[in-house]
Each structure stands twice: as structure tokens, then as C-alpha cells.
């Protein structure tokens, strides 16, 4: 029983031969030789009966399902569904300590149950990771007789995983765009996810959180705002949070810094988490979540915490890794941006209203599938009630080469060049265009 419970369905071991290898769902394995194979519904079973000793064994491989978020929760759900509801459990489950390998968390447990009126040993092994759960079940009335065969099967198993092995979240992209990742010259890679841009290198991961109304809400006390952001953006995805330190730095461009050790719910992995934000004066700061194997790994890459408002350029610059190249096919449709500013005046002596000035600007770009475009830029400025209006409409052709764009027939018929990229946000992307004068257009698709 102890030996059986110690079985580990590793996802990184060497296959012992390839001729008999089978693929099923996200798993590859070598089934026991000469065992009977049976397909029932979405599952595969391999079984053997020894008529001389009246012993038997069955190995079940169950189709993967969506993970509930943690290996413990996945195990409890699978045990109830595959074991408890099917048999009369008389002992267990006796759980082993969870293990991790290549982004997967594994949890096994054994127990005793009644099958056809006789005792049997049952072991459930659950693999959880990448928003996926897969189960393996061993049932036998003679552990010692079948142990070697079970071990051989166990050692042949491999599990597929996403291309970016460090990713432990669903590979959700923010729309149907050509470029779903960005490879940087210093080995970092950025992926667009549902709630953040994920920047990875080796065992380092940085989540550039998208704007979040509740997490980004203003707090007059910097510490209160940081705790609020931690509770919304970070805490729900971790358990056993410990060694937590909250140490923001109040300044002209304040630094929000909070760190802790925790357990990732999705993988069971022990990690060090830093929540960081530089509050830029223009309001463009983003919350960054650094996930490393330990505090030392974070400090080696980004530097140790210091109680000074300066010297935070390396971690702060990671927010600018939320960039993706632009393809012509991504642009089809209408893109818009608008800005508004106003000033209100009052008389010093009486406090009475003395008038107001306002400026509003609207930029609209329409890109067609045939390579043509139309832009409409309108503005109004001056004293409210007596404002002056302006408008420029251009039509021409456009070309895009990943990070650059050219528009023909602009001012005085000239071709205008822009730097361009996409910034991922929840539900889509923002098109950033910068002309040669440094004017930046942040456009959203209508």
C-alpha cells in the first residue's frame, strides 16, 4: 500500500520505447503489454485478470477537464466523482504531499473500497495546471502482484503543456490580432492575457495589470491604496500568504511596494510576490506583479528595496513591455481618441464667476481592408460660448510594417510617418500612434 501511494505520475520522465506509445488527450504513455484496452465514453481503461490467483488490476485514464483553480480542489472534486460516488469507500483518502513539475501540480491519495463485495485498493492521481485537470486511477485487489507494471506505466507518462512553459494561467488573448506575443532582445517575452500582459524570462514573471477602476481608485493615504490593490489584483490567486511587508514611499511620483511569500493556487508552487507601481505624474502608472522563486531571485534581477523615491527605473520600466506589433489586418474599422480640458475663472474680490475656457480635440481614423484610410481631426478652443473651431480631413493609402505606419496624402499632400504599436487592455487593444513631432494618439476601436 505504501509503495503504491508513492507512485508519481511524472510529466518529465524518459519514455522506455516508442513503438507502443499512445496519445490520449493531453497525455502520452505506454500502456501495459497484453492488457485489455477498453474505451468507455471519454475515458480509456486498461485491465488484466489473473485467473490462477483470482487477482485483477485496472488503470483508468480520464479525459482532462477545466481546473477549479487548485490541485487540492481538483483532487476533492475528482475523488468525489470517480471514487466516492462509484464505490463504498472504507478507508481514506490518505493524501501524499503535493509535488510540482513543469508547471503541473500533482496530488495522489490512496484508500480502500468495496468492489463486487470484496476489498480493493484504489489510488487517485490528479494533475492540475494551465487551467486544466487530468486524473489517473489505479484499482486492484493485489498491490504487490501488479506494482512493477503500474510503475512502468507511470514512468512512461508525459503531459502536454502550452508553448510558454512558465505560464500558469489560461492562454487567453485579448481579441483576434496577428501578434499575440513580443520577443524582446534581452530574452523577455510578452504575452497578452485576459487581465494582464504577461512578461516572462526563465523563472521570472511580471504581470502588467490592465487598468482596473476599483484597484486604481484614488486613496489619500498611499498605504491604503496599495492594500486595496493587493486585495483586488493579487490576493485572490494565492493562499498561505506570509512574511508580508507593505512599504510605500510618498513622494512627487510615489512608489507603491508590497511583497510577500505565498502559494500559487493554480500550481501549488511556492513563490515570492511583489506588487509595485510608480505613480507617474501624468497618471500612466500601472500595477506590476513580480512573481519569482524567492526574494533573492527578485532582488538579483530588479534590485533590493530601498527607502528612497529614486532608483526604481528597472522595475518601473517593465510596464512598457505591454507592447505588440501591428498588422494591417488588425486595423480594419474605426479608431477614435478625444481629449478635453477646461479652466474656470473667479473674481478675487467677490468670488463671482468670471468665465471659462475649454479645449476639446477629437481624432478619428478609419482603416479599410483595401489599404485606404480616412482621418478626421476636429477641435474647439477658447472662451466657452465663443470658441473657435478647426477641422482637418485626409484620405489616402496606409501601409504598416509591425512598428511603423505610413499614411499618404497628409498635410500639403505629404506622406506622414508614425511609430505605432498595440497596448493590450481587457477586452481588446489600444492603438498607439506617434508622429514625428512627438504627438501621441491613443486610439480605441469603436
C-alpha positions as CSV (number, residue, x, y, z in Angstrom):
1,X,0.0,0.0,0.0
2,X,2.8,2.4,0.9
3,X,4.6,1.7,-2.3
4,X,1.5,2.3,-4.4
5,X,0.8,5.6,-2.7
6,X,4.3,6.7,-3.5
7,X,3.7,6.4,-7.2
8,X,4.3,9.7,-9.0
9,X,2.9,10.3,-12.4
10,X,5.8,12.4,-13.6
11,X,5.4,14.5,-16.7
12,X,9.1,14.8,-17.5
13,X,10.5,11.3,-17.4
14,X,12.1,9.4,-20.3
15,X,9.9,7.1,-22.4
16,X,11.0,3.4,-22.3
17,X,10.5,2.8,-26.0
18,X,8.2,4.4,-28.6
19,X,6.6,1.5,-30.5
20,X,3.7,1.1,-28.1
21,X,3.3,4.7,-27.2
22,X,-0.3,6.0,-27.2
23,X,-1.6,9.6,-27.2
24,X,-4.8,10.5,-25.5
25,X,-6.0,14.0,-24.8
26,X,-3.0,15.9,-23.3
27,X,-1.2,12.7,-22.2
28,X,1.2,10.3,-23.9
29,X,2.1,6.9,-22.3
30,X,3.0,3.3,-22.9
31,X,0.1,1.0,-21.8
32,X,0.8,-2.3,-20.1
33,X,1.6,-5.0,-22.7
34,X,-1.1,-7.5,-23.4
35,X,-3.6,-5.8,-21.1
36,X,-7.1,-5.4,-22.4
37,X,-8.0,-1.9,-23.7
38,X,-11.5,-0.5,-23.4
39,X,-12.8,2.9,-24.4
40,X,-15.9,4.0,-22.4
41,X,-17.2,7.5,-23.1
42,X,-14.4,9.9,-22.9
43,X,-12.1,7.6,-20.9
44,X,-9.7,4.8,-21.5
45,X,-9.2,1.7,-19.3
46,X,-6.5,-1.0,-19.3
47,X,-7.2,-4.1,-17.3
48,X,-5.8,-7.6,-16.5
49,X,-7.3,-10.6,-14.8
50,X,-5.2,-13.5,-13.4
51,X,-7.5,-16.5,-13.3
52,X,-5.0,-18.5,-11.3
53,X,-4.6,-16.1,-8.4
54,X,-8.0,-14.5,-8.9
55,X,-6.3,-11.1,-8.8
56,X,-7.0,-8.2,-11.1
57,X,-5.9,-4.6,-11.8
58,X,-7.3,-1.7,-13.8
59,X,-5.7,1.6,-14.8
60,X,-8.0,4.4,-15.9
61,X,-7.0,7.5,-17.9
62,X,-9.7,10.2,-17.7
63,X,-10.2,13.0,-20.2
64,X,-9.0,16.4,-18.9
65,X,-11.4,18.9,-17.7
66,X,-11.3,22.6,-16.6
67,X,-9.4,23.1,-13.4
68,X,-11.2,24.5,-10.3
69,X,-8.1,26.6,-9.6
70,X,-6.1,24.5,-7.2
71,X,-4.8,20.9,-7.1
72,X,-6.5,20.3,-3.7
73,X,-9.9,21.4,-5.0
74,X,-9.4,19.4,-8.2
75,X,-8.5,16.3,-6.2
76,X,-11.5,16.6,-3.9
77,X,-13.8,17.0,-6.9
78,X,-12.3,14.1,-8.8
79,X,-12.3,11.8,-5.7
80,X,-16.0,12.5,-5.1
81,X,-16.9,11.9,-8.8
82,X,-14.7,9.0,-9.7
83,X,-14.4,7.1,-6.4
84,X,-16.9,8.1,-3.7
85,X,-19.9,8.1,-6.0
86,X,-18.9,4.8,-7.6
87,X,-17.8,2.6,-4.6
88,X,-18.3,2.2,-0.9
89,X,-15.1,3.8,0.5
90,X,-14.0,2.1,3.7
91,X,-10.7,3.9,4.3
92,X,-9.0,7.1,3.1
93,X,-8.3,9.0,1.1
94,X,-4.8,9.2,2.6
95,X,-3.1,12.1,0.8
96,X,0.5,12.4,-0.2
97,X,2.4,15.7,-0.2
98,X,1.7,17.6,-3.5
99,X,4.6,17.8,-5.9
100,X,5.3,20.1,-8.9
101,X,6.9,19.6,-12.3
102,X,7.0,21.9,-15.3
103,X,4.0,24.0,-14.2
104,X,1.9,21.0,-13.2
105,X,0.9,20.2,-9.6
106,X,0.3,16.6,-8.6
107,X,-1.6,15.2,-5.7
108,X,-2.2,11.5,-5.1
109,X,-4.1,9.6,-2.4
110,X,-5.0,6.0,-1.7
111,X,-7.8,4.3,0.0
112,X,-9.8,1.2,0.4
113,X,-13.2,0.5,-1.1
114,X,-15.7,-2.3,-1.8
115,X,-16.0,-3.7,-5.3
116,X,-18.4,-6.6,-6.1
117,X,-18.5,-7.4,-2.4
118,X,-14.7,-7.6,-2.0
119,X,-12.0,-5.2,-0.8
120,X,-9.8,-3.3,-3.3
121,X,-7.1,-0.7,-3.1
122,X,-7.7,2.5,-5.1
123,X,-5.3,5.3,-5.8
124,X,-6.3,8.6,-7.5
125,X,-3.6,10.8,-9.0
126,X,-4.6,14.3,-10.2
127,X,-2.5,16.6,-12.3
128,X,-3.5,20.3,-12.2
129,X,-2.1,23.2,-14.1
130,X,-2.6,25.5,-17.0
131,X,-6.3,25.8,-16.1
132,X,-6.6,22.1,-16.7
133,X,-7.1,19.0,-14.6
134,X,-6.4,15.4,-15.6
135,X,-6.9,12.2,-13.5
136,X,-5.4,8.7,-13.4
137,X,-7.0,5.9,-11.3
138,X,-5.5,2.6,-10.2
139,X,-7.7,-0.1,-8.8
140,X,-6.5,-3.6,-7.8
141,X,-7.1,-6.4,-5.3
142,X,-3.4,-7.3,-5.2
143,X,-1.0,-4.4,-5.0
144,X,2.2,-6.5,-4.8
145,X,1.5,-8.5,-8.0
146,X,0.9,-5.5,-10.2
147,X,3.2,-2.9,-8.7
148,X,6.0,-3.2,-11.3
149,X,3.6,-3.0,-14.2
150,X,2.0,0.1,-12.7
151,X,5.3,1.7,-12.1
152,X,6.3,1.1,-15.8
153,X,3.1,2.7,-17.0
154,X,3.6,5.6,-14.6
155,X,7.2,6.2,-15.8
156,X,6.0,6.5,-19.4
157,X,3.6,9.3,-18.9
158,X,4.2,12.8,-20.3
159,X,1.7,15.7,-20.3
160,X,1.5,18.3,-22.9
161,X,1.7,22.0,-21.9
162,X,1.5,25.4,-23.6
163,X,4.4,26.7,-25.6
164,X,5.3,29.2,-22.8
165,X,6.0,26.7,-20.0
166,X,6.2,29.4,-17.4
167,X,2.6,30.4,-18.0
168,X,0.2,29.1,-15.3
169,X,-2.9,30.9,-16.4
170,X,-5.2,30.3,-19.3
171,X,-3.7,31.4,-22.6
172,X,-6.5,34.0,-23.2
173,X,-5.7,36.6,-25.8
174,X,-7.4,40.0,-26.0
175,X,-9.0,39.8,-29.4
176,X,-8.3,38.4,-32.8
177,X,-4.9,40.0,-33.5
178,X,-2.0,38.7,-35.6
179,X,0.7,39.3,-33.0
180,X,-0.1,37.6,-29.7
181,X,3.4,37.9,-28.2
182,X,6.5,40.1,-28.4
183,X,10.1,38.8,-28.3
184,X,12.5,41.3,-26.8
185,X,16.2,41.5,-27.5
186,X,17.0,40.7,-23.8
187,X,15.1,37.4,-23.8
188,X,12.0,38.7,-22.2
189,X,8.7,37.6,-24.0
190,X,5.4,39.4,-23.6
191,X,2.0,37.6,-23.9
192,X,-1.4,39.2,-24.0
193,X,-3.7,37.6,-21.4
194,X,-7.2,38.3,-20.3
195,X,-6.4,40.6,-17.3
196,X,-2.8,41.5,-17.8
197,X,0.2,41.5,-20.1
198,X,2.4,38.6,-19.0
199,X,6.2,39.2,-19.4
200,X,8.4,36.2,-18.8
201,X,12.0,35.2,-18.9
202,X,13.3,31.9,-17.5
203,X,11.8,31.6,-14.0
204,X,10.8,35.2,-13.8
205,X,7.3,36.5,-14.5
206,X,5.9,40.0,-14.4
207,X,2.2,40.7,-14.8
208,X,1.4,44.2,-16.2
209,X,-2.1,44.6,-14.8
210,X,-4.6,46.3,-17.1
211,X,-6.3,49.5,-15.8
212,X,-8.8,48.4,-13.1
213,X,-11.3,51.0,-11.8
214,X,-11.5,49.6,-8.3
215,X,-7.8,48.8,-7.9
216,X,-6.7,52.1,-9.3
217,X,-9.1,54.2,-7.2
218,X,-7.6,57.2,-5.5
219,X,-6.7,57.0,-1.8
220,X,-5.4,60.0,0.1
221,X,-3.3,57.5,2.1
222,X,-0.9,55.7,-0.2
223,X,-0.7,52.6,2.0
224,X,-4.5,52.2,1.9
225,X,-4.5,52.3,-1.8
226,X,-1.7,49.7,-2.0
227,X,-3.6,47.3,0.3
228,X,-6.7,47.8,-1.7
229,X,-4.9,47.0,-5.0
230,X,-3.3,43.9,-3.4
231,X,-6.6,42.6,-2.2
232,X,-8.2,43.0,-5.7
233,X,-5.3,42.1,-8.1
234,X,-3.1,39.7,-6.1
235,X,-4.6,38.0,-3.0
236,X,-7.4,36.0,-4.8
237,X,-4.9,33.9,-6.7
238,X,-2.7,32.9,-3.8
239,X,-3.0,31.0,-0.5
240,X,-0.8,30.8,2.6
241,X,0.3,34.4,2.2
242,X,3.1,35.1,4.7
243,X,6.1,37.3,5.5
244,X,4.1,40.3,4.1
245,X,5.7,43.7,4.1
246,X,3.9,46.9,3.0
247,X,6.3,49.7,2.5
248,X,5.2,52.5,0.1
249,X,7.3,55.7,-0.4
250,X,5.4,59.0,-0.5
251,X,6.9,61.5,-3.0
252,X,6.2,63.6,-6.1
253,X,5.9,60.4,-8.0
254,X,5.1,57.9,-5.2
255,X,6.3,54.3,-5.1
256,X,3.9,51.6,-4.1
257,X,5.7,48.5,-2.9
258,X,4.4,45.4,-1.2
259,X,6.0,41.9,-1.0
260,X,5.1,38.5,0.5
261,X,5.8,34.8,0.1
262,X,2.7,32.8,-1.0
263,X,1.4,29.6,-2.6
264,X,0.0,29.8,-6.1
265,X,-3.4,28.3,-6.1
266,X,-3.2,27.3,-9.7
267,X,0.0,25.3,-9.4
268,X,0.7,24.8,-5.6
269,X,4.1,26.4,-6.3
270,X,5.8,28.4,-3.5
271,X,6.7,31.9,-4.9
272,X,7.7,35.4,-3.8
273,X,5.3,38.1,-5.0
274,X,6.0,41.9,-5.3
275,X,3.2,44.3,-6.1
276,X,4.8,47.6,-7.5
277,X,3.6,50.8,-9.0
278,X,5.3,54.1,-9.8
279,X,2.6,56.8,-9.6
280,X,3.7,58.8,-12.6
281,X,2.6,62.5,-12.6
282,X,0.8,62.0,-15.9
283,X,-1.3,59.2,-14.3
284,X,0.0,56.5,-16.6
285,X,1.4,54.2,-13.9
286,X,0.4,50.5,-13.9
287,X,0.4,48.0,-11.1
288,X,3.1,45.4,-11.8
289,X,3.1,42.0,-10.1
290,X,6.5,40.3,-10.0
291,X,6.5,36.5,-9.4
292,X,9.8,34.8,-8.7
293,X,11.1,31.6,-7.0
294,X,12.2,33.7,-4.0
295,X,13.1,37.1,-2.7
296,X,16.7,36.7,-3.7
297,X,15.7,36.0,-7.3
298,X,13.6,39.2,-7.4
299,X,16.4,41.3,-6.0
300,X,19.0,39.8,-8.3
301,X,17.0,40.9,-11.3
302,X,15.4,44.1,-10.2
303,X,17.3,45.3,-7.1
304,X,16.6,45.3,-3.4
305,X,14.0,47.5,-1.8
306,X,15.4,50.9,-0.7
307,X,13.5,53.6,1.1
308,X,14.1,56.3,-1.5
309,X,12.0,57.7,-4.2
310,X,14.8,57.4,-6.8
311,X,16.4,54.3,-8.3
312,X,13.3,52.4,-9.3
313,X,13.8,52.6,-13.1
314,X,14.4,48.9,-13.7
315,X,11.1,47.5,-12.1
316,X,9.1,50.6,-13.3
317,X,10.2,50.2,-16.9
318,X,8.5,46.7,-17.1
319,X,5.1,48.3,-17.6
320,X,6.3,49.5,-21.0
321,X,6.7,45.8,-22.1
322,X,3.0,45.8,-22.8
323,X,3.6,46.3,-26.5
324,X,2.6,44.3,-29.6
325,X,3.3,44.8,-33.2
326,X,0.6,46.0,-35.6
327,X,-0.6,44.2,-38.8
328,X,-2.7,45.8,-41.5
329,X,-5.4,43.3,-40.9
330,X,-5.7,44.3,-37.3
331,X,-6.7,47.9,-38.2
332,X,-9.9,47.4,-40.2
333,X,-12.6,49.7,-38.7
334,X,-12.9,53.0,-36.9
335,X,-10.5,54.1,-34.2
336,X,-11.1,57.2,-32.1
337,X,-9.5,59.3,-29.4
338,X,-10.6,62.5,-27.7
339,X,-9.2,65.0,-25.2
340,X,-10.9,67.7,-23.2
341,X,-9.5,70.4,-20.7
342,X,-11.1,73.5,-19.2
343,X,-10.3,76.3,-16.8
344,X,-12.8,78.2,-14.8
345,X,-12.1,81.8,-13.5
346,X,-13.5,83.6,-10.5
347,X,-13.1,87.2,-9.3
348,X,-10.7,87.6,-6.4
349,X,-12.7,90.2,-4.6
350,X,-16.3,88.9,-4.9
351,X,-15.7,85.2,-5.7
352,X,-18.1,85.6,-8.6
353,X,-17.9,83.6,-11.8
354,X,-15.6,85.3,-14.3
355,X,-15.9,82.9,-17.3
356,X,-14.2,79.7,-18.5
357,X,-12.0,78.5,-21.3
358,X,-12.0,75.0,-22.8
359,X,-10.2,72.9,-25.4
360,X,-11.5,69.7,-26.9
361,X,-9.9,67.6,-29.6
362,X,-11.2,64.6,-31.4
363,X,-9.2,62.2,-33.6
364,X,-10.8,59.6,-35.8
365,X,-9.1,57.2,-38.1
366,X,-10.9,54.7,-40.4
367,X,-8.8,52.0,-42.0
368,X,-10.3,50.0,-44.9
369,X,-9.4,46.5,-45.9
370,X,-8.2,47.7,-49.4
371,X,-5.3,49.7,-47.8
372,X,-7.0,53.1,-47.8
373,X,-7.7,55.3,-44.8
374,X,-9.6,58.4,-43.8
375,X,-8.9,60.6,-40.8
376,X,-10.9,63.4,-39.3
377,X,-9.4,65.6,-36.7
378,X,-11.6,68.3,-35.2
379,X,-11.0,70.7,-32.4
380,X,-12.6,73.6,-30.5
381,X,-10.8,76.1,-28.1
382,X,-11.2,79.4,-26.5
383,X,-13.7,81.1,-24.2
384,X,-16.8,79.0,-23.6
385,X,-19.6,80.4,-25.7
386,X,-17.1,82.0,-28.2
387,X,-14.9,79.1,-29.2
388,X,-13.0,78.8,-32.4
389,X,-13.3,75.5,-34.4
390,X,-11.0,73.7,-36.7
391,X,-11.1,70.5,-38.7
392,X,-8.8,68.5,-41.0
393,X,-9.9,65.6,-43.1
394,X,-7.4,63.5,-45.0
395,X,-7.9,60.5,-47.3
396,X,-5.2,58.3,-48.8
397,X,-3.4,55.0,-48.5
398,X,-1.7,53.4,-45.5
399,X,1.0,50.7,-45.0
400,X,2.1,49.0,-41.8
401,X,5.3,47.3,-41.0
402,X,5.0,45.9,-37.5
403,X,6.1,49.0,-35.5
404,X,5.8,51.7,-38.2
405,X,3.0,53.2,-40.3
406,X,2.9,55.4,-43.3
407,X,-0.1,57.5,-44.3
408,X,-0.2,59.2,-47.7
409,X,-1.8,62.5,-48.7
410,X,-1.5,64.2,-45.3
411,X,-0.7,67.9,-44.8
412,X,0.1,69.5,-48.2
413,X,-0.1,66.1,-49.8
414,X,2.9,64.8,-48.0
415,X,3.4,61.2,-46.7
416,X,3.4,61.1,-42.9
417,X,5.3,58.5,-40.8
418,X,4.2,57.2,-37.4
419,X,5.7,54.9,-34.8
420,X,2.9,52.5,-33.8
421,X,2.1,49.6,-31.5
422,X,-0.7,48.0,-29.7
423,X,-1.2,48.1,-25.9
424,X,-3.3,45.2,-24.6
425,X,-6.2,46.0,-22.3
426,X,-9.1,44.0,-21.0
427,X,-11.3,43.0,-23.9
428,X,-9.1,44.5,-26.7
429,X,-6.2,46.8,-27.6
430,X,-5.3,50.4,-27.8
431,X,-3.6,51.6,-30.9
432,X,-0.8,54.0,-30.1
433,X,0.5,56.2,-32.9
434,X,3.2,58.8,-32.5
435,X,4.1,61.3,-35.3
436,X,7.5,62.9,-36.0
437,X,6.6,65.9,-33.7
438,X,6.1,63.6,-30.7
439,X,2.3,63.9,-30.7
440,X,0.8,60.7,-29.4
441,X,-2.6,59.4,-30.4
442,X,-4.1,56.7,-28.1
443,X,-7.0,55.3,-30.2
444,X,-9.7,52.8,-29.2
445,X,-11.7,50.8,-31.7
446,X,-15.4,51.8,-32.0
